[in-house]
């Protein structure tokens, strides 16, 4: 299942992404009406029996009103703040792994930093160089947070916040601020 501004679609047999992109591109940029899928509301899409759910557009898409109906085993937050704190608490109690927005959608911020570095130093990296640098950093960030999560037996968001505070503490110490 997938949704965009025009609505959602679902097919229990899966969706051919290349075909769906071609359909979207030939239909004014929307997926609604794709003939090999059934229309579905965004609310129903969130509640499908899936392994992975990726809320990627709206803040507060997952709330205490729908968290009990979500059946995904893993939620990867590609949007900023798609899960409310109350919903997250409910999902964690159900054993859902939530990859928080602070980690899951950090790639764009990372690439923006790369652009800044290139501009400052008048470098011009290839697309492949940028992709490789980003991928390396994202894998390392995920692994570091996973280890912290495992070590302290906390959820992934808490581990990400712990890592953030740890990095701030190191930077402050290096700057002689304490």
SESE-422390 format. One line per field, with one value per atom (N, C-alpha, C): residue number from 1; atom name; x, y, z negated; residue in three letters. Coordinates in steps of 0.001 Angstrom, whole numbers, plus 500000, padded with zeros to 6 digits. Each point is the difference from the previous one (the first is absolute). Layout:
n: (NUM ...) .
atom: (CA ...) .
east: (X ...) .
north: (Y ...) .
up: (Z ...) .
res: (Ala ...) .
//
This chain:
n: (1 1 1 2 2 2 3 3 3 4 4 4 5 5 5 6 6 6 7 7 7 8 8 8 9 9 9 10 10 10 11 11 11 12 12 12 13 13 13 14 14 14 15 15 15 16 16 16 17 17 17 18 18 18 19 19 19 20 20 20 21 21 21 22 22 22 23 23 23 24 24 24 25 25 25 26 26 26 27 27 27 28 28 28 29 29 29 30 30 30 31 31 31 32 32 32 33 33 33 34 34 34 35 35 35 36 36 36 37 37 37 38 38 38 39 39 39 40 40 40 41 41 41 42 42 42 43 43 43 44 44 44 45 45 45 46 46 46 47 47 47 48 48 48 49 49 49 50 50 50 51 51 51 52 52 52 53 53 53 54 54 54 55 55 55 56 56 56 57 57 57 58 58 58 59 59 59 60 60 60 61 61 61 62 62 62 63 63 63 64 64 64 65 65 65 66 66 66 67 67 67 68 68 68 69 69 69 70 70 70 71 71 71 72 72 72 73 73 73 74 74 74 75 75 75 76 76 76 77 77 77 78 78 78 79 79 79 80 80 80 81 81 81 82 82 82 83 83 83 84 84 84 85 85 85 86 86 86 87 87 87 88 88 88 89 89 89 90 90 90 91 91 91 92 92 92 93 93 93 94 94 94 95 95 95 96 96 96 97 97 97 98 98 98 99 99 99 100 100 100 101 101 101 102 102 102 103 103 103 104 104 104 105 105 105 106 106 106 107 107 107 108 108 108 109 109 109 110 110 110 111 111 111 112 112 112 113 113 113 114 114 114 115 115 115 116 116 116 117 117 117 118 118 118 119 119 119 120 120 120 121 121 121 122 122 122 123 123 123 124 124 124 125 125 125 126 126 126 127 127 127 128 128 128 129 129 129 130 130 130 131 131 131 132 132 132 133 133 133 134 134 134 135 135 135 136 136 136 137 137 137 138 138 138 139 139 139 140 140 140 141 141 141 142 142 142 143 143 143 144 144 144 145 145 145 146 146 146 147 147 147 148 148 148 149 149 149 150 150 150 151 151 151 152 152 152 153 153 153 154 154 154 155 155 155 156 156 156 157 157 157 158 158 158 159 159 159 160 160 160 161 161 161 162 162 162 163 163 163 164 164 164 165 165 165 166 166 166 167 167 167 168 168 168 169 169 169 170 170 170 171 171 171 172 172 172 173 173 173 174 174 174 175 175 175 176 176 176 177 177 177 178 178 178) .
atom: (N CA C N CA C N CA C N CA C N CA C N CA C N CA C N CA C N CA C N CA C N CA C N CA C N CA C N CA C N CA C N CA C N CA C N CA C N CA C N CA C N CA C N CA C N CA C N CA C N CA C N CA C N CA C N CA C N CA C N CA C N CA C N CA C N CA C N CA C N CA C N CA C N CA C N CA C N CA C N CA C N CA C N CA C N CA C N CA C N CA C N CA C N CA C N CA C N CA C N CA C N CA C N CA C N CA C N CA C N CA C N CA C N CA C N CA C N CA C N CA C N CA C N CA C N CA C N CA C N CA C N CA C N CA C N CA C N CA C N CA C N CA C N CA C N CA C N CA C N CA C N CA C N CA C N CA C N CA C N CA C N CA C N CA C N CA C N CA C N CA C N CA C N CA C N CA C N CA C N CA C N CA C N CA C N CA C N CA C N CA C N CA C N CA C N CA C N CA C N CA C N CA C N CA C N CA C N CA C N CA C N CA C N CA C N CA C N CA C N CA C N CA C N CA C N CA C N CA C N CA C N CA C N CA C N CA C N CA C N CA C N CA C N CA C N CA C N CA C N CA C N CA C N CA C N CA C N CA C N CA C N CA C N CA C N CA C N CA C N CA C N CA C N CA C N CA C N CA C N CA C N CA C N CA C N CA C N CA C N CA C N CA C N CA C N CA C N CA C N CA C N CA C N CA C N CA C N CA C N CA C N CA C N CA C N CA C N CA C N CA C N CA C N CA C N CA C N CA C N CA C N CA C N CA C N CA C N CA C N CA C N CA C N CA C N CA C N CA C N CA C N CA C N CA C N CA C) .
east: (500847 499153 500888 499445 500713 498950 500346 499076 500775 499290 500529 498864 500181 498991 498652 500020 498758 499254 500618 499370 500911 499496 500795 499501 500902 499646 500619 499351 500423 499838 500960 499881 500649 499218 500564 501074 500044 501034 501238 500012 501131 499808 500878 499942 501302 499914 501173 500367 501031 500343 500337 500761 500331 498742 499086 498731 499160 500011 499252 500562 501309 500633 499614 500025 499608 498543 499137 498588 499858 500683 499939 500459 501108 500552 499087 499195 499088 498601 499825 498696 500108 500638 500092 500643 500896 500740 499262 498903 499255 499858 499875 499859 498552 499113 498582 499496 499284 499454 500878 501132 500877 499182 499902 499046 500328 501236 500359 499975 499286 499917 498629 499692 498740 500233 499097 500136 499926 500759 500013 500204 499369 500198 501361 500511 501266 499859 498852 499769 500052 499345 500012 501390 500730 501356 500875 499888 500804 499699 498797 499560 500145 500606 500193 500922 499839 500859 501278 501002 501261 501168 501138 501209 500560 500034 500620 499016 499892 499168 500915 499898 500857 499125 499630 499296 501009 499720 501021 499533 498849 499535 499530 499124 499317 500468 500057 500222 498730 500156 498866 499061 500535 499176 499615 500871 499743 499773 498789 499611 499455 499634 499413 498646 499411 498718 500142 501167 500159 501144 500798 501172 499608 498880 499593 499583 499711 499592 501170 501146 501161 500608 500218 500490 501423 500640 501373 500934 501024 501006 501105 500209 501031 499376 500268 499592 501267 500160 501151 499469 500321 499455 500765 499492 500625 499492 498870 499480 500558 499865 500360 498829 500257 498994 498707 500051 498746 499292 500710 499432 499954 498830 499899 500634 500436 500579 499060 498721 499051 499876 499964 499922 501275 501119 501265 500037 499555 499966 499144 498859 499108 500666 500651 500638 501182 500790 501145 499542 498885 499456 499581 499618 499626 501223 501189 501218 500367 499417 500310 501351 500864 501269 499741 500338 499815 501372 500309 501225 499606 500500 499500 500426 499193 500270 501395 500486 501315 501099 499742 500947 499547 498742 499520 500012 499788 499994 501161 501083 501185 500826 499721 500791 499956 498841 499874 500815 499967 500777 501494 500368 501401 500489 499193 500393 500035 499122 500063 501322 500442 501303 501121 499914 501007 500032 498836 499933 500685 499746 500618 501521 500493 501449 500604 499335 500501 500048 498973 499969 501101 500197 501035 501389 500243 501339 500142 498936 499977 500336 499408 500110 498791 500145 498867 500076 499178 499992 499041 500285 499076 498786 498945 498798 500355 500837 500391 500778 500880 500748 499046 499039 499034 499204 499523 499226 500820 501252 500855 500269 500282 500238 498738 498863 498736 499698 500135 499699 500884 501290 500913 499606 499657 499600 498678 499046 498698 500118 500806 500219 500663 501007 500697 499049 499205 499054 499019 499454 499056 500667 501189 500708 500318 500474 500334 498767 498885 498773 499456 500087 499549 500800 501317 500844 499626 499760 499609 498643 499085 498674 500124 500822 500200 500705 501013 500773 499145 499159 499223 498553 499647 498645 498932 500180 499051 499473 498972 499484 500964 499801 500930 499995 498858 499953 500813 499829 500762 501486 500378 501411 500516 499191 500411 500199 499107 500162 501241 500234 501192 501257 500016 501151 500190 498902 500075 500619 499538 500516 501474 500358 501396 500894 499537 500798 500113 498948 500058 500993 499963 500911 501452 500301 501364 500419 499113 500321 500251 499174 500183 501334 500348 501266 501181 499926 501079 500169 498916 500046 500416 500199 500419 498892 498759 498879 499740 500641 499922 501177) .
north: (498822 501178 501235 501051 501280 501092 501185 501115 501261 500934 501326 500993 501203 501028 499653 499131 499631 498864 499349 498881 498789 498900 498788 498897 499061 498804 498786 498846 498757 498848 499088 498752 498902 498981 498905 499236 500157 499360 500865 501158 500905 500999 500971 501057 500012 500089 500144 501482 500333 501401 500728 499383 500657 500281 499045 500195 501091 500007 501003 501405 500122 501297 500469 499091 500356 500444 499299 500380 501404 500219 501307 501113 499757 501020 500316 499035 500244 500430 500160 500378 501190 501025 501269 499848 499039 499859 499362 499296 499351 498501 499250 498548 499535 500880 499628 499538 498906 499454 498943 499686 498957 498722 499470 498917 498651 499779 498698 500008 500974 500090 500509 499790 500427 501289 500962 501213 499645 500735 499785 501356 500201 501256 499958 501168 500050 499350 500157 499383 498474 499449 498550 499499 500787 499616 499806 500902 499900 498732 499452 498864 498656 499984 498742 499062 498719 498988 499910 500815 500089 499812 499677 499906 501384 500867 501320 501079 501029 501155 501222 500797 501180 501244 500640 501269 501045 500597 500815 501409 500419 501314 500881 499500 500858 499804 501109 499956 499468 499275 499481 499104 499205 499045 498814 499672 498891 500604 499792 500592 498913 500395 499034 499502 500693 499562 498837 499879 498905 499044 500303 499174 498556 499803 498640 499176 500667 499295 499743 500578 499828 498630 499262 498623 499825 501061 499912 499583 499253 499580 501040 500783 501036 501260 501132 501290 500809 500469 500823 501395 500935 501346 500840 500043 500812 501439 500245 501360 500541 501285 500602 499833 499338 499857 499315 498874 499368 499243 499744 499225 500862 500128 500772 499205 500682 499282 498950 500322 499029 498773 500215 498876 499169 500665 499263 499096 500504 499191 498751 500169 498871 498986 500494 499116 499250 500689 499347 498885 500205 498961 498770 500225 498882 499347 500543 499419 500504 501111 500564 500715 499743 500713 501283 501134 501287 500593 500168 500692 501472 500821 501364 500917 501034 500986 500600 500214 500603 499166 498722 499112 499673 499632 499484 501028 501263 500981 500972 499569 500851 500104 499172 500014 501330 500629 501286 501090 500020 500982 499742 498742 499635 500477 499783 500433 501531 500684 501464 500452 499297 500298 499796 498917 499761 501152 500491 501137 501219 500239 501125 499867 498806 499753 500237 499472 500188 501488 500737 501426 500754 499687 500679 499763 498778 499628 499954 500392 500018 498633 498984 498631 499700 498987 499505 498481 499397 498550 499428 498798 499329 499509 499711 499444 498725 499159 498743 500254 501018 500340 500403 500844 500455 498806 499153 498830 499090 499747 499126 500592 501304 500650 499947 500295 499981 498590 499021 498626 499558 500312 499628 500617 501286 500678 499471 499704 499512 498612 499120 498670 500114 500865 500172 500547 500999 500576 498937 499223 498952 498990 499537 499012 500546 501257 500597 500105 500413 500143 498628 499028 498641 499443 500213 499515 500672 501299 500732 499523 499776 499494 498646 499149 498663 500059 500836 500108 500486 500995 500595 499521 499092 499425 501093 500913 501085 499912 500771 500039 500792 499903 500602 501531 500616 501468 500466 499329 500359 499833 498917 499784 501106 500439 501085 501291 500286 501188 499874 498803 499777 500257 499519 500212 501486 500711 501441 500736 499686 500648 499649 498761 499575 500798 500192 500743 501472 500574 501391 500121 499045 500011 499934 499151 499882 501312 500585 501261 501116 500067 501035 499825 498763 499732 500382 499649 500343 501513 500727 501454 500665 499195 500535 500687 499672 500650 499448 498889 499501 499106) .
up: (500000 500000 500000 500551 500049 500122 499531 500163 500338 500592 500255 499788 500429 499774 500630 501014 500691 499313 499033 499319 499998 499472 499882 500905 500265 500768 499326 500241 499354 500975 499968 500740 499175 499665 499193 500763 501316 500820 500167 499379 500107 501121 500033 501001 500783 501311 500857 499984 499262 499772 501301 500900 501269 500817 500010 500711 499332 498681 499254 500247 500048 500291 501394 500966 501370 500029 499267 499931 499403 498887 499336 500948 500688 500884 501180 500404 501124 499539 498682 499447 499048 500464 499268 498624 499860 498766 498847 500271 498911 500261 498915 500125 499918 499534 499892 501360 499983 501239 500642 499394 500540 500149 501218 500261 499369 499580 499432 498474 499417 498546 499594 498741 499414 499213 500125 499180 498510 499205 498551 499332 498864 499275 499301 499695 499269 498632 499376 498690 500101 501040 500183 500375 500764 500390 498765 499033 498779 499208 500179 499199 500711 501189 500729 499229 500229 499387 500820 499615 500739 499045 500557 499182 499688 501034 499868 500437 499193 500302 500018 501070 500128 500160 498892 500125 500478 501174 500651 500350 499512 500428 498849 499165 499036 498569 499284 498569 499340 498918 499212 500798 500910 500746 499111 499060 499078 498620 499493 498721 499074 498798 499068 500505 500970 500560 500979 500650 500965 499660 498996 499679 499676 499330 499639 501219 501122 501217 500958 499713 500870 499749 501105 499885 500506 500438 500495 498871 500351 499030 499851 501087 500032 500599 499369 500553 500235 501229 500358 500280 499131 500093 501025 501211 501045 499961 499368 499801 498693 499799 498716 499034 498885 498955 500394 500728 500397 498876 498901 498900 498745 499408 498762 498861 498940 498856 499401 499886 499436 500895 501313 500931 499942 499910 499926 498772 498894 498777 500203 500630 500265 500933 501045 500977 499392 499201 499356 499068 499305 499121 500799 501274 500880 500640 499735 500557 501388 500422 501315 499919 500965 500106 500778 499403 500669 500279 501295 500395 500063 499055 499864 501139 500179 501048 499896 498799 499808 500675 500169 500670 501424 500146 501287 501126 499682 501081 499914 499383 499850 501278 500969 501238 500728 500037 500689 499325 498678 499250 500208 500032 500214 501362 501022 501346 500078 499292 499944 499390 498974 499401 501024 500767 501034 501009 500375 500930 499394 498737 499300 499994 499659 499985 501386 501025 501363 500362 499645 500308 499265 498723 499221 500576 500433 500443 501518 500684 501460 500601 499369 500496 500865 500819 500773 500005 499137 499907 501029 500446 500916 499221 500728 499383 499237 500603 499365 498713 499996 498786 498874 500331 498999 499469 500915 499588 499087 500357 499198 498618 499954 498705 499130 500615 499259 499494 500866 499605 498842 500079 498921 498671 500032 498765 499454 500893 499545 499374 500635 499414 498636 499891 498730 498935 500366 499034 499511 500945 499614 499072 500380 499180 498613 499925 498705 499105 500579 499214 499607 500904 499674 498815 500008 498900 498687 500032 498800 499489 500936 499660 499290 500563 499442 498638 499902 498760 498830 500243 498915 499944 500919 500022 500061 500948 500217 501426 500298 501359 500884 501308 500938 499930 499767 499898 498792 498869 498808 500262 500665 500331 500917 500941 500904 499212 499060 499164 499118 499461 499193 500818 501232 500882 500274 500222 500264 498816 498813 498790 499804 500258 499878 500953 501239 500978 499624 499450 499540 498852 499092 498853 500473 500960 500529 500663 500797 500682 498986 498956 498981 499280 499723 499315 500887 501286 500928 500161 499862 500113 498680 498966 498718 499233 500304 499340 498601 499680 498628 499728) .
res: (Unk Unk Unk Unk Unk Unk Unk Unk Unk Unk Unk Unk Unk Unk Unk Unk Unk Unk Unk Unk Unk Unk Unk Unk Unk Unk Unk Unk Unk Unk Unk Unk Unk Unk Unk Unk Unk Unk Unk Unk Unk Unk Unk Unk Unk Unk Unk Unk Unk Unk Unk Unk Unk Unk Unk Unk Unk Unk Unk Unk Unk Unk Unk Unk Unk Unk Unk Unk Unk Unk Unk Unk Unk Unk Unk Unk Unk Unk Unk Unk Unk Unk Unk Unk Unk Unk Unk Unk Unk Unk Unk Unk Unk Unk Unk Unk Unk Unk Unk Unk Unk Unk Unk Unk Unk Unk Unk Unk Unk Unk Unk Unk Unk Unk Unk Unk Unk Unk Unk Unk Unk Unk Unk Unk Unk Unk Unk Unk Unk Unk Unk Unk Unk Unk Unk Unk Unk Unk Unk Unk Unk Unk Unk Unk Unk Unk Unk Unk Unk Unk Unk Unk Unk Unk Unk Unk Unk Unk Unk Unk Unk Unk Unk Unk Unk Unk Unk Unk Unk Unk Unk Unk Unk Unk Unk Unk Unk Unk Unk Unk Unk Unk Unk Unk Unk Unk Unk Unk Unk Unk Unk Unk Unk Unk Unk Unk Unk Unk Unk Unk Unk Unk Unk Unk Unk Unk Unk Unk Unk Unk Unk Unk Unk Unk Unk Unk Unk Unk Unk Unk Unk Unk Unk Unk Unk Unk Unk Unk Unk Unk Unk Unk Unk Unk Unk Unk Unk Unk Unk Unk Unk Unk Unk Unk Unk Unk Unk Unk Unk Unk Unk Unk Unk Unk Unk Unk Unk Unk Unk Unk Unk Unk Unk Unk Unk Unk Unk Unk Unk Unk Unk Unk Unk Unk Unk Unk Unk Unk Unk Unk Unk Unk Unk Unk Unk Unk Unk Unk Unk Unk Unk Unk Unk Unk Unk Unk Unk Unk Unk Unk Unk Unk Unk Unk Unk Unk Unk Unk Unk Unk Unk Unk Unk Unk Unk Unk Unk Unk Unk Unk Unk Unk Unk Unk Unk Unk Unk Unk Unk Unk Unk Unk Unk Unk Unk Unk Unk Unk Unk Unk Unk Unk Unk Unk Unk Unk Unk Unk Unk Unk Unk Unk Unk Unk Unk Unk Unk Unk Unk Unk Unk Unk Unk Unk Unk Unk Unk Unk Unk Unk Unk Unk Unk Unk Unk Unk Unk Unk Unk Unk Unk Unk Unk Unk Unk Unk Unk Unk Unk Unk Unk Unk Unk Unk Unk Unk Unk Unk Unk Unk Unk Unk Unk Unk Unk Unk Unk Unk Unk Unk Unk Unk Unk Unk Unk Unk Unk Unk Unk Unk Unk Unk Unk Unk Unk Unk Unk Unk Unk Unk Unk Unk Unk Unk Unk Unk Unk Unk Unk Unk Unk Unk Unk Unk Unk Unk Unk Unk Unk Unk Unk Unk Unk Unk Unk Unk Unk Unk Unk Unk Unk Unk Unk Unk Unk Unk Unk Unk Unk Unk Unk Unk Unk Unk Unk Unk Unk Unk Unk Unk Unk Unk Unk Unk Unk Unk Unk Unk Unk Unk Unk Unk Unk Unk Unk Unk Unk Unk Unk Unk Unk Unk Unk Unk Unk Unk Unk Unk Unk Unk Unk Unk Unk Unk Unk Unk Unk Unk Unk Unk Unk Unk Unk Unk Unk Unk Unk Unk Unk Unk Unk Unk Unk Unk) .
//
